[in-house]
């Protein structure tokens, strides 16, 4: 396989993973560990299985068809792709506001400057990445380096918190509590909205498509899930170690509490680094993927790519600076992501069985896996909205 495809496969996995690991990811993991203790391990395990089922189906269909998600959806039903694009772009924009808020918080912890100034500086950095000559190359390097930094620092904090590993393993199989809201939140936050398509669209841009690419594509999809999940597991164990010692997480910033209580003042600074890395890579992932849905709506969009993405990031930053942390928006869009996934996956499965290109036949086991994910996420979404 050509080197550019090898790089693209790795880059797609990191793009998907770092898009998932944002401020909400860190906060949700700490909050749910505080609520469910070791039983949160079961939630993580179930969410990983659902994530893999969703990503394998979506990435396979898009790469075999050689088309982006909105074009595949329009092929299933005219106008459906435009609806999917609208939902994904609106969700990506709203989450980008929260992501930039996270970059501001991270720099505030590290330097003491205001969150608004930190968000403005981070927006400039993100825009510069897209204004550089080879956008995709720089984005790949950026997400890979910061992804490794996040995981390494969280591993250190996990080690210092001394979590009860045997209890975590036991309750991951036999939980005391099963929380539907936690499961759908994790699935929506890991493969919901724009994140489902980030890696696959990255592969298509590299020119990787067709039936022969399926083995590498599926490995990339699973790798992306496992990268994001490794970060989730490490943060879960770090938080579990803290609360197992009887320590209390601060309600206003539980993720920061995990780092600070586990590793003292140094841990708090490490949280600033992890938060900024998580947030800024989610900013680039959201902007890149949202544009990939806009690009097919107008012939000139591709020529204006750098400027459209720059405006997308700039407006997100201005909204945060103007109104502050958009908690209500993030809650609504987070729920919306839970509903977008079963819709998108249903469309992809229908498209999968219409594909005749290169005599591709979508595996029965993958179809069944996809139907299970659709049923589970639909039921969990309804249950999360209307109560347990």
C-alpha positions as CSV (number, residue, x, y, z in Angstrom):
1,X,0.0,0.0,0.0
2,X,1.4,3.5,-0.9
3,X,2.9,5.4,2.0
4,X,0.3,8.2,1.7
5,X,-2.5,5.7,2.4
6,X,-0.7,4.3,5.4
7,X,-0.3,7.8,6.8
8,X,-4.0,8.5,6.0
9,X,-5.2,5.4,7.8
10,X,-3.3,6.4,11.0
11,X,-4.4,10.0,10.6
12,X,-8.0,9.0,10.2
13,X,-7.9,6.9,13.5
14,X,-6.3,9.8,15.4
15,X,-8.7,12.4,13.8
16,X,-11.7,10.4,14.9
17,X,-10.3,9.7,18.4
18,X,-9.2,13.3,19.1
19,X,-12.5,14.6,17.7
20,X,-14.3,12.5,20.3
21,X,-11.9,13.5,23.2
22,X,-13.1,17.0,24.0
23,X,-14.1,19.0,27.1
24,X,-17.4,17.2,27.3
25,X,-15.7,13.8,27.1
26,X,-13.4,14.7,30.1
27,X,-16.3,16.1,32.2
28,X,-18.8,13.3,31.4
29,X,-16.2,10.6,32.3
30,X,-15.5,12.3,35.7
31,X,-19.2,12.9,36.4
32,X,-20.4,9.4,35.6
33,X,-17.5,7.8,37.6
34,X,-18.5,9.9,40.5
35,X,-22.1,8.8,40.2
36,X,-21.6,5.1,39.3
37,X,-18.2,4.3,40.8
38,X,-16.8,1.0,39.5
39,X,-20.0,0.2,37.6
40,X,-19.2,2.9,35.1
41,X,-16.7,0.3,33.7
42,X,-19.7,-1.6,32.4
43,X,-21.1,1.5,30.7
44,X,-17.7,2.0,29.0
45,X,-17.6,-1.6,27.9
46,X,-21.1,-1.5,26.3
47,X,-20.4,1.8,24.7
48,X,-17.2,0.5,23.1
49,X,-19.1,-2.4,21.5
50,X,-21.8,-0.1,20.1
51,X,-19.1,2.4,18.9
52,X,-17.3,-0.3,17.0
53,X,-20.5,-1.6,15.4
54,X,-21.4,1.9,14.2
55,X,-18.0,2.9,12.9
56,X,-17.3,-0.4,11.0
57,X,-20.6,0.0,9.1
58,X,-20.3,3.7,8.4
59,X,-16.6,3.6,7.3
60,X,-17.1,0.5,5.2
61,X,-20.0,1.9,3.2
62,X,-18.4,5.3,2.6
63,X,-15.1,4.0,1.5
64,X,-16.6,1.3,-0.8
65,X,-19.0,3.8,-2.4
66,X,-16.2,6.4,-2.7
67,X,-18.8,9.0,-1.6
68,X,-19.2,11.3,1.4
69,X,-22.0,10.6,3.8
70,X,-24.4,13.3,2.4
71,X,-24.0,12.0,-1.1
72,X,-24.7,8.5,0.0
73,X,-27.8,9.6,1.9
74,X,-29.1,11.6,-1.1
75,X,-28.7,8.4,-3.2
76,X,-31.0,6.6,-0.7
77,X,-33.6,9.4,-0.8
78,X,-33.3,12.8,-2.5
79,X,-32.9,15.5,0.1
80,X,-31.9,13.2,2.9
81,X,-28.3,14.0,2.5
82,X,-29.0,17.7,2.8
83,X,-30.9,17.1,6.0
84,X,-28.0,15.0,7.4
85,X,-25.5,17.7,6.4
86,X,-27.6,20.3,8.1
87,X,-27.8,18.3,11.4
88,X,-24.1,17.5,11.4
89,X,-23.0,21.1,10.6
90,X,-25.3,22.6,13.2
91,X,-24.2,20.1,15.8
92,X,-20.5,20.6,14.9
93,X,-20.8,24.4,15.2
94,X,-22.5,24.2,18.6
95,X,-19.9,21.7,19.9
96,X,-17.2,23.9,18.5
97,X,-18.4,26.7,20.8
98,X,-17.9,24.3,23.8
99,X,-14.6,23.1,22.4
100,X,-13.2,26.6,22.2
101,X,-14.5,27.3,25.8
102,X,-12.4,24.2,26.7
103,X,-9.3,25.6,25.1
104,X,-9.9,28.9,27.1
105,X,-10.2,26.9,30.3
106,X,-7.1,24.9,29.6
107,X,-4.9,28.0,29.0
108,X,-6.5,29.7,32.0
109,X,-5.3,26.9,34.2
110,X,-1.8,27.0,32.7
111,X,-1.2,30.7,32.4
112,X,-3.9,32.5,34.5
113,X,-5.3,34.5,31.5
114,X,-9.0,34.7,31.1
115,X,-10.9,31.9,29.4
116,X,-12.0,34.3,26.7
117,X,-8.4,35.3,25.9
118,X,-7.4,31.7,25.9
119,X,-10.2,30.8,23.5
120,X,-9.1,33.7,21.1
121,X,-5.5,32.5,21.1
122,X,-6.5,28.9,20.5
123,X,-8.8,30.0,17.6
124,X,-5.9,31.7,15.9
125,X,-3.8,28.6,16.3
126,X,-6.5,26.4,14.8
127,X,-7.1,28.8,11.9
128,X,-3.3,28.8,11.2
129,X,-3.3,25.0,10.9
130,X,-5.9,25.3,8.1
131,X,-4.2,28.2,6.4
132,X,-0.9,26.3,6.1
133,X,0.0,24.9,2.7
134,X,-0.8,21.2,3.3
135,X,-3.8,21.4,5.6
136,X,-4.4,17.6,6.0
137,X,-0.7,16.9,6.7
138,X,-0.4,19.5,9.4
139,X,-3.8,18.4,10.9
140,X,-2.6,14.8,11.0
141,X,0.7,15.7,12.8
142,X,-1.2,18.0,15.2
143,X,-3.8,15.4,16.2
144,X,-1.2,12.5,16.5
145,X,1.2,14.5,18.7
146,X,-1.4,16.0,21.0
147,X,-3.3,12.7,21.2
148,X,-0.2,10.9,22.5
149,X,0.4,13.8,25.0
150,X,-3.1,13.5,26.4
151,X,-2.9,9.7,26.9
152,X,0.5,9.8,28.4
153,X,-0.3,12.6,31.0
154,X,-3.6,10.9,31.9
155,X,-1.7,7.6,32.3
156,X,0.6,9.3,34.8
157,X,-2.4,10.7,36.8
158,X,-4.1,7.3,36.7
159,X,-1.0,5.7,38.2
160,X,-0.7,8.3,41.0
161,X,-4.4,7.8,42.0
162,X,-3.9,4.1,42.7
163,X,-7.3,2.8,41.5
164,X,-8.8,-0.5,42.7
165,X,-8.2,-2.4,39.5
166,X,-9.8,-5.7,40.6
167,X,-13.0,-3.9,41.6
168,X,-13.1,-2.0,38.4
169,X,-12.7,-5.2,36.4
170,X,-15.4,-7.1,38.4
171,X,-18.0,-4.3,38.1
172,X,-17.3,-3.9,34.4
173,X,-18.8,-7.4,34.0
174,X,-21.3,-7.4,36.9
175,X,-22.3,-3.8,37.5
176,X,-24.4,-2.8,40.5
177,X,-26.2,-0.2,38.4
178,X,-26.9,0.2,34.7
179,X,-27.5,3.7,33.5
180,X,-29.1,4.2,30.0
181,X,-28.4,7.9,30.1
182,X,-24.7,7.3,30.6
183,X,-24.5,4.7,27.8
184,X,-26.2,6.9,25.2
185,X,-24.1,10.0,26.3
186,X,-20.9,8.0,25.9
187,X,-21.9,6.6,22.5
188,X,-23.2,10.0,21.3
189,X,-20.0,11.7,22.5
190,X,-17.7,9.1,20.9
191,X,-19.4,8.4,17.5
192,X,-22.3,10.7,17.4
193,X,-22.8,13.7,15.1
194,X,-19.9,14.7,13.0
195,X,-17.5,12.3,14.8
196,X,-19.0,9.2,13.0
197,X,-17.8,10.6,9.7
198,X,-14.5,12.4,10.5
199,X,-12.1,9.5,9.9
200,X,-14.0,8.1,6.8
201,X,-14.1,11.5,5.1
202,X,-10.4,11.9,5.9
203,X,-9.7,8.6,4.1
204,X,-11.8,9.6,1.1
205,X,-9.9,12.8,0.8
206,X,-6.6,10.9,0.6
207,X,-8.0,8.9,-2.3
208,X,-8.5,5.6,-0.5
209,X,-11.7,4.0,-1.7
210,X,-13.0,0.7,-3.1
211,X,-13.6,-2.8,-1.9
212,X,-9.9,-3.6,-1.7
213,X,-9.3,-1.0,1.0
214,X,-11.8,-2.6,3.4
215,X,-9.4,-4.5,5.7
216,X,-7.2,-1.4,6.3
217,X,-10.3,0.8,6.7
218,X,-11.8,-1.5,9.3
219,X,-8.6,-1.7,11.3
220,X,-8.4,2.1,11.2
221,X,-12.0,2.4,12.5
222,X,-11.4,0.0,15.4
223,X,-8.1,1.7,16.2
224,X,-9.8,5.1,16.4
225,X,-12.4,3.7,18.9
226,X,-9.7,2.0,21.0
227,X,-7.6,5.2,21.1
228,X,-10.6,7.2,22.4
229,X,-11.6,4.4,24.7
230,X,-8.1,4.1,26.2
231,X,-8.3,7.7,27.2
232,X,-11.8,7.1,28.7
233,X,-10.6,4.1,30.6
234,X,-7.5,5.9,32.0
235,X,-9.6,8.8,33.2
236,X,-12.2,6.5,34.7
237,X,-9.6,4.6,36.6
238,X,-8.0,7.9,37.8
239,X,-11.3,9.2,39.0
240,X,-12.2,5.9,40.6
241,X,-8.9,5.9,42.5
242,X,-9.7,9.4,43.8
243,X,-13.3,8.7,45.0
244,X,-12.2,5.3,46.4
245,X,-10.1,7.3,48.8
246,X,-13.2,9.2,50.0
247,X,-12.1,12.4,48.3
248,X,-14.8,14.7,46.8
249,X,-14.8,15.9,43.2
250,X,-15.7,19.6,42.7
251,X,-19.1,19.8,41.1
252,X,-18.2,22.8,38.9
253,X,-15.1,21.1,37.4
254,X,-14.9,17.4,38.3
255,X,-12.3,16.5,35.7
256,X,-9.9,19.1,37.1
257,X,-10.5,17.7,40.6
258,X,-9.4,14.2,39.5
259,X,-6.1,15.5,38.3
260,X,-5.6,17.8,41.3
261,X,-6.6,15.3,44.0
262,X,-4.5,12.5,42.3
263,X,-1.3,14.5,41.7
264,X,-1.5,17.8,43.6
265,X,-0.6,21.2,42.1
266,X,1.3,19.5,39.3
267,X,-1.8,17.4,38.5
268,X,-3.9,20.6,38.2
269,X,-1.4,22.0,35.6
270,X,-1.4,18.7,33.8
271,X,-5.2,19.0,33.6
272,X,-4.7,22.3,31.9
273,X,-2.5,20.7,29.2
274,X,-4.8,17.8,28.7
275,X,-7.9,20.0,28.5
276,X,-6.3,22.3,26.0
277,X,-5.0,19.3,23.9
278,X,-8.5,17.7,24.0
279,X,-10.3,20.9,23.1
280,X,-8.0,22.2,20.3
281,X,-8.0,18.8,18.5
282,X,-11.8,18.7,18.8
283,X,-11.9,22.2,17.3
284,X,-9.9,21.1,14.2
285,X,-11.8,17.8,13.9
286,X,-15.2,19.6,14.1
287,X,-14.2,22.3,11.6
288,X,-12.7,19.8,9.1
289,X,-15.6,17.4,9.2
290,X,-18.3,20.1,9.2
291,X,-16.7,21.5,6.0
292,X,-16.6,18.1,4.4
293,X,-20.4,18.2,4.6
294,X,-20.6,21.7,3.2
295,X,-18.1,21.0,0.4
296,X,-20.5,19.2,-1.9
297,X,-23.4,21.7,-1.6
298,X,-21.8,24.3,-3.9
299,X,-19.2,24.0,-6.7
300,X,-17.0,26.8,-5.3
301,X,-17.0,25.6,-1.8
302,X,-13.8,23.5,-2.2
303,X,-11.9,26.5,-3.6
304,X,-12.9,28.5,-0.5
305,X,-12.2,25.7,1.9
306,X,-9.5,27.5,4.0
307,X,-11.6,30.6,4.4
308,X,-14.9,28.8,5.2
309,X,-13.2,26.7,7.9
310,X,-11.5,29.9,9.3
311,X,-14.8,31.7,9.5
312,X,-16.4,28.6,11.1
313,X,-13.8,28.6,13.8
314,X,-13.8,32.4,14.2
315,X,-17.6,32.7,14.6
316,X,-17.5,29.8,17.2
317,X,-14.9,31.7,19.2
318,X,-16.9,35.0,19.0
319,X,-20.0,33.3,20.2
320,X,-18.2,31.9,23.2
321,X,-16.5,35.3,24.0
322,X,-19.9,37.0,23.7
323,X,-22.1,34.7,25.8
324,X,-19.7,32.5,27.8
325,X,-20.0,28.8,28.4
326,X,-23.1,27.7,26.3
327,X,-24.2,24.9,28.6
328,X,-27.8,24.8,27.4
329,X,-26.7,24.6,23.8
330,X,-24.3,21.7,24.5
331,X,-26.9,19.8,26.4
332,X,-29.5,20.0,23.6
333,X,-26.9,19.2,20.9
334,X,-25.5,16.3,23.0
335,X,-29.0,14.8,23.0
336,X,-29.4,15.5,19.3
337,X,-26.2,13.5,18.6
338,X,-27.8,10.5,20.3
339,X,-30.6,10.7,17.7
340,X,-28.4,11.5,14.7
341,X,-26.4,8.2,15.1
342,X,-29.3,5.8,14.5
343,X,-30.6,7.9,11.6
344,X,-27.2,8.0,9.9
345,X,-26.5,4.3,10.5
346,X,-29.9,3.3,9.2
347,X,-29.2,5.3,6.0
348,X,-25.7,3.7,5.7
349,X,-27.1,0.1,6.1
350,X,-29.8,0.8,3.4
351,X,-27.0,2.1,1.1
352,X,-24.8,-0.9,1.9
353,X,-27.3,-3.3,0.4
354,X,-27.6,-1.2,-2.7
355,X,-23.9,-1.1,-3.4
356,X,-23.0,-3.1,-6.6
357,X,-19.7,-1.4,-7.1
358,X,-16.9,-4.0,-7.4
359,X,-19.4,-6.7,-6.5
360,X,-19.3,-5.6,-2.9
361,X,-21.6,-7.5,-0.5
362,X,-22.0,-6.1,2.9
363,X,-21.3,-8.9,5.4
364,X,-24.4,-10.3,7.2
365,X,-22.6,-10.1,10.6
366,X,-21.9,-6.4,10.1
367,X,-25.5,-5.8,9.1
368,X,-26.8,-7.5,12.2
369,X,-24.2,-5.6,14.3
370,X,-25.5,-2.4,12.8
371,X,-29.1,-3.2,13.4
372,X,-28.3,-4.0,17.0
373,X,-26.6,-0.6,17.4
374,X,-29.5,1.2,15.8
375,X,-32.0,-0.6,18.1
376,X,-29.9,0.0,21.2
377,X,-29.1,3.6,20.6
378,X,-32.7,4.4,19.6
379,X,-34.1,2.8,22.7
380,X,-31.5,4.3,25.0
381,X,-32.1,7.8,23.4
382,X,-35.8,7.5,24.2
383,X,-35.1,6.2,27.6
384,X,-32.6,9.0,28.3
385,X,-35.1,11.6,27.3
386,X,-38.2,10.3,29.0
387,X,-36.5,8.9,32.1
388,X,-35.3,5.5,33.3
